[in-house]
Amino acid sequence: MLDCQLYGLNAGGHHLTNVILHTISVLLLFLVLKQMTGALWQSAFVAALFAIHPLHVESVAWIAERKDVLSAVFFMLTLAAYARYARAPSQLDICSWRCFSLLG
């Protein structure tokens, strides 16, 4: 509903929001892979490949597929929380991991 208040019926604004959410997913994927593997260039390559061709292209291109793009953001946050928990378990990490899992 916020998109409708911001952009009205302008489809370009809604598409821009999908592109921004996809960009956030790509950056989170890069950071998660870098954290998990420590390999800078390999992580950048995989994130760039995902940026160019996501799993579902329709999710970024179609306004109605916002749920997939938003779900990808929460999935990347879930991966980041789990990777952090796997390195050094704490109650805060497991709580954030569970919360992001439920949101995604």
Secondary structure, DSSP 8 states (H G I E B T S, - for coil): -HHHHHHTT-HHHHHHHHHHHHHHHHHHHHHHHHHHH--HHHHHHHHHHHHHS-S-HHHHH-GGGHHHHHHHHHHHHHHHHHHHHHHS--HHHHHHHHHHHHH-
